């Protein structure tokens, strides 16, 4: 299946424990151009085997699935699949801890189940390209609500080798603002290829598998700072 512009469609695995929800998401997403739902799972146990078999580009993951939940299933994907798909967390819950923990586990984006189908589809497409951060204002708000780590704890938790160069720090801050590679290139007056190199280095040093994960790890370990009281 291809998108209207001739590019390959984004393949999606839908993971939710409610059959009606899965059916609804499949119907809504299949009606959007450039998206193909290739499979469904009802719990966390089936996520890794189905991902190995179907090789989706994106896993649309409910946080509160059973055996295990979506957060642990996201960790397992990252640990057990050499080139894991991007994960978009989808939830009805307002508990920000679920979203933050899923992103810290390696999810690349998040969306509420009640969001319009156009927004869910656009989030999937954006995450699939991996070139921009989803909802940077919300990430700042979530980070501002996290209790600050004490200095010894921060040193213990900061990913090994996370000594970013000055230019990488600049790139990380702009990534956290939601800028794409092209926008970072213009802001820093460097080539897009140079920005891509900086992003690759940042992901490696922070042991992150996508831009969102890198930004969340950076907030968690004090490499980025969100002012308390930041609002979405």
C-alpha positions as a printed NumPy array, in Angstrom:
array([[  0.   ,   0.   ,   0.   ],
       [  1.252,   3.488,  -0.849],
       [  0.333,   7.001,   0.199],
       [ -1.247,   9.442,  -2.274],
       [  2.177,  11.008,  -2.945],
       [  3.597,   7.637,  -3.981],
       [  5.556,   6.977,  -0.794],
       [  5.082,   3.812,   1.234],
       [  2.193,   3.966,   3.687],
       [  2.951,   4.008,   7.394],
       [  2.173,   0.53 ,   8.757],
       [  0.579,   0.443,  12.207],
       [  0.047,  -2.23 ,  14.859],
       [ -2.903,  -1.332,  17.129],
       [ -2.615,  -2.543,  20.741],
       [ -5.651,  -2.227,  23.028],
       [ -7.45 ,  -4.672,  25.324],
       [-10.922,  -3.562,  24.203],
       [-12.088,  -5.158,  20.952],
       [-14.455,  -2.288,  20.11 ],
       [-11.667,   0.252,  20.583],
       [ -9.333,  -1.713,  18.328],
       [-12.035,  -2.016,  15.68 ],
       [-12.79 ,   1.691,  15.9  ],
       [ -9.144,   2.683,  15.585],
       [ -8.659,   0.312,  12.649],
       [-11.667,   1.799,  10.857],
       [-10.658,   5.395,  11.554],
       [ -7.002,   4.942,  10.615],
       [ -7.685,   2.835,   7.526],
       [ -9.779,   5.721,   6.202],
       [ -6.807,   8.116,   6.472],
       [ -4.506,   8.371,   3.438],
       [ -1.019,   6.961,   3.84 ],
       [ -1.752,   4.736,   6.844],
       [ -2.204,   0.95 ,   6.824],
       [ -3.237,  -1.024,   9.921],
       [ -1.36 ,  -4.318,   9.614],
       [ -2.4  ,  -6.016,  12.849],
       [ -3.934,  -5.882,  16.31 ],
       [ -2.992,  -7.093,  19.79 ],
       [ -5.085,  -7.227,  22.943],
       [ -2.302,  -7.447,  25.536],
       [  1.393,  -6.829,  26.089],
       [  2.428, -10.46 ,  25.626],
       [  1.69 , -10.414,  21.889],
       [  3.373,  -7.099,  21.098],
       [  6.933,  -8.342,  20.554],
       [  6.005, -11.504,  18.558],
       [  3.588,  -9.57 ,  16.333],
       [  6.16 ,  -6.837,  15.8  ],
       [  8.728,  -9.418,  14.705],
       [  6.232, -10.95 ,  12.266],
       [  4.489,  -7.842,  10.907],
       [  7.35 ,  -5.297,  11.143],
       [  5.109,  -2.238,  11.644],
       [  6.53 ,   1.266,  11.396],
       [  4.494,   2.425,  14.398],
       [  2.861,   0.679,  17.352],
       [ -0.221,   2.5  ,  18.652],
       [ -0.056,   1.361,  22.276],
       [ -2.705,   1.639,  24.971],
       [ -1.004,   2.33 ,  28.32 ],
       [ -3.335,   0.172,  30.417],
       [ -3.243,  -3.112,  28.511],
       [ -2.729,  -6.285,  30.615],
       [  0.154,  -8.779,  30.746],
       [  2.242,  -6.484,  30.793],
       [  1.063,  -2.879,  30.523],
       [  1.973,  -0.572,  27.656],
       [  4.943,   0.925,  29.491],
       [  6.626,  -2.436,  30.034],
       [  5.667,  -3.564,  26.507],
       [  7.447,  -0.468,  25.17 ],
       [ 10.563,  -1.357,  27.182],
       [ 10.476,  -4.912,  25.825],
       [ 10.212,  -3.699,  22.245],
       [ 13.301,  -1.558,  22.725],
       [ 15.193,  -4.363,  24.474],
       [ 14.226,  -7.273,  22.216],
       [ 13.799,  -5.818,  18.71 ],
       [ 17.055,  -4.7  ,  17.011],
       [ 15.349,  -1.865,  15.132],
       [ 12.158,  -1.298,  17.134],
       [  9.178,   0.512,  15.637],
       [  8.159,   3.912,  16.92 ],
       [  5.613,   3.735,  19.728],
       [  2.714,   6.166,  20.11 ],
       [  1.016,   5.859,  23.485],
       [ -2.749,   6.249,  23.374],
       [ -4.764,   6.534,  26.574],
       [ -8.004,   7.755,  28.107],
       [ -6.324,   8.397,  31.436],
       [ -5.406,  11.87 ,  32.643],
       [ -2.61 ,  10.609,  34.894],
       [  0.487,  12.311,  33.543],
       [  2.759,   9.743,  35.207],
       [  1.61 ,   7.096,  32.741],
       [  2.517,   9.281,  29.77 ],
       [  5.88 ,  10.364,  31.208],
       [  6.876,   6.808,  32.173],
       [  5.943,   5.531,  28.708],
       [  8.047,   8.248,  27.064],
       [ 10.915,   7.51 ,  29.432],
       [ 10.605,   3.847,  28.404],
       [ 11.145,   4.886,  24.785],
       [  7.773,   5.888,  23.314],
       [  8.1  ,   8.561,  20.635],
       [  4.756,  10.305,  21.141],
       [  1.375,  10.206,  22.82 ],
       [ -2.252,  10.966,  22.045],
       [ -5.585,  10.8  ,  23.854],
       [ -8.166,   8.289,  22.611],
       [-10.764,  11.043,  22.371],
       [ -8.578,  13.026,  19.951],
       [ -9.98 ,  13.472,  16.425],
       [ -8.924,  10.783,  13.97 ],
       [ -7.102,  13.42 ,  11.923],
       [ -4.93 ,  14.283,  14.943],
       [ -4.209,  10.634,  15.721],
       [ -3.23 ,  10.046,  12.083],
       [ -1.03 ,  13.142,  11.976],
       [  0.73 ,  12.09 ,  15.191],
       [  1.442,   8.673,  13.682],
       [  2.844,  10.229,  10.503],
       [  5.015,  12.708,  12.418],
       [  6.393,   9.995,  14.692],
       [  7.082,   7.743,  11.689],
       [  9.272,  10.389,  10.05 ],
       [ 11.081,  11.05 ,  13.342],
       [ 12.005,  14.588,  12.356],
       [ 10.172,  16.597,  15.022],
       [  9.051,  16.418,  18.63 ],
       [  5.379,  15.861,  19.447],
       [  3.804,  18.429,  21.786],
       [  6.946,  20.096,  23.237],
       [  4.852,  22.355,  25.494],
       [  3.234,  19.332,  27.136],
       [  6.638,  17.736,  27.714],
       [  7.838,  20.911,  29.421],
       [  4.733,  20.878,  31.623],
       [  5.221,  17.231,  32.548],
       [  8.924,  17.798,  33.241],
       [  8.159,  20.786,  35.466],
       [  5.927,  18.576,  37.625],
       [  8.672,  16.012,  38.204],
       [ 10.429,  16.205,  41.581],
       [ 13.997,  17.466,  41.11 ],
       [ 16.731,  14.859,  41.457],
       [ 19.335,  15.435,  44.109],
       [ 22.844,  15.921,  42.719],
       [ 24.158,  12.424,  43.704],
       [ 21.053,  10.738,  42.273],
       [ 21.36 ,  12.751,  39.085],
       [ 24.986,  11.708,  38.657],
       [ 23.998,   8.072,  39.17 ],
       [ 21.137,   8.233,  36.651],
       [ 22.704,  10.352,  33.907],
       [ 23.409,   8.042,  30.96 ],
       [ 27.036,   7.034,  30.738],
       [ 28.929,   9.097,  28.181],
       [ 26.296,  11.86 ,  28.148],
       [ 28.899,  14.63 ,  27.923],
       [ 27.379,  16.637,  25.087],
       [ 29.438,  19.148,  23.154],
       [ 28.31 ,  22.773,  23.18 ],
       [ 26.825,  22.397,  19.709],
       [ 25.022,  19.209,  20.711],
       [ 23.59 ,  21.016,  23.733],
       [ 22.332,  23.783,  21.433],
       [ 20.783,  21.17 ,  19.147],
       [ 19.159,  19.365,  22.094],
       [ 17.549,  22.601,  23.35 ],
       [ 16.119,  23.291,  19.893],
       [ 14.899,  19.696,  19.605],
       [ 13.083,  20.239,  22.905],
       [ 11.357,  23.251,  21.348],
       [  9.945,  20.954,  18.676],
       [ 12.122,  22.179,  15.801],
       [ 12.76 ,  19.916,  12.83 ],
       [ 16.234,  19.274,  11.414],
       [ 15.651,  21.94 ,   8.789],
       [ 14.57 ,  24.485,  11.389],
       [ 17.529,  23.678,  13.64 ],
       [ 19.778,  24.052,  10.61 ],
       [ 18.496,  27.559,   9.961],
       [ 18.659,  28.565,  13.64 ],
       [ 22.262,  27.374,  14.084],
       [ 23.383,  28.364,  10.58 ],
       [ 24.75 ,  24.908,   9.804],
       [ 23.871,  22.305,   7.205],
       [ 21.053,  19.818,   7.676],
       [ 23.607,  17.018,   7.463],
       [ 25.513,  18.562,  10.373],
       [ 22.287,  18.737,  12.394],
       [ 21.581,  15.071,  11.617],
       [ 25.072,  14.203,  12.891],
       [ 24.445,  16.149,  16.113],
       [ 21.08 ,  14.399,  16.597],
       [ 22.662,  10.973,  16.021],
       [ 25.363,  11.772,  18.587],
       [ 22.767,  12.991,  21.111],
       [ 20.699,   9.817,  20.753],
       [ 23.8  ,   7.659,  21.198],
       [ 25.081,   9.551,  24.238],
       [ 21.685,   9.551,  25.957],
       [ 20.993,   5.917,  24.974],
       [ 17.769,   7.121,  23.364],
       [ 15.992,   5.566,  20.398],
       [ 14.155,   8.677,  19.185],
       [ 14.056,  12.464,  19.619],
       [ 11.248,  12.437,  22.17 ],
       [ 13.011,   9.814,  24.256],
       [ 16.216,  11.886,  24.177],
       [ 14.406,  15.015,  25.37 ],
       [ 12.61 ,  13.152,  28.171],
       [ 15.885,  11.542,  29.318],
       [ 17.517,  14.98 ,  29.239],
       [ 14.76 ,  16.507,  31.383],
       [ 14.86 ,  13.539,  33.755],
       [ 18.6  ,  13.912,  34.296],
       [ 18.845,  17.7  ,  34.481],
       [ 20.386,  18.228,  31.041],
       [ 17.312,  20.293,  30.169],
       [ 15.285,  22.392,  32.609],
       [ 11.577,  23.233,  32.63 ],
       [ 10.503,  26.183,  34.738],
       [  8.076,  25.188,  37.528],
       [  4.561,  26.274,  36.755],
       [  5.   ,  25.773,  33.002],
       [  1.566,  25.332,  31.44 ],
       [  0.508,  23.425,  28.371]])
